[in-house]
Amino acid sequence: MIRHLVLFKLDEGVERDDPRVERGVEAFRALGDQIPELRFWELGWNISDRAIAQDFAINSAVDDRDALRRYLEHPAHQAGVALWREFATWVVVDYEY
């Protein structure tokens, strides 16, 4: 199995209630039901007030590298990524477990 973690930081001046952010969250929330390669799918807002904290996270799992590739290339995933590019940056880690 491969764990796929993504941590997002909203751009300066962008808030959670920004309509663009709300659309982005809903697009990613729907992926769990749209992409069969996903074996585990959760997402949520950070609750920490620590200065080093990111704002939003996705935690997911797929079977193998081929499944990860199919997930990343899936049109619904690509559409969500396009939305998030408008208002955030992110870091990714993929590891086998």
Disulfide bonds with the S-S distance in Angstrom:
none
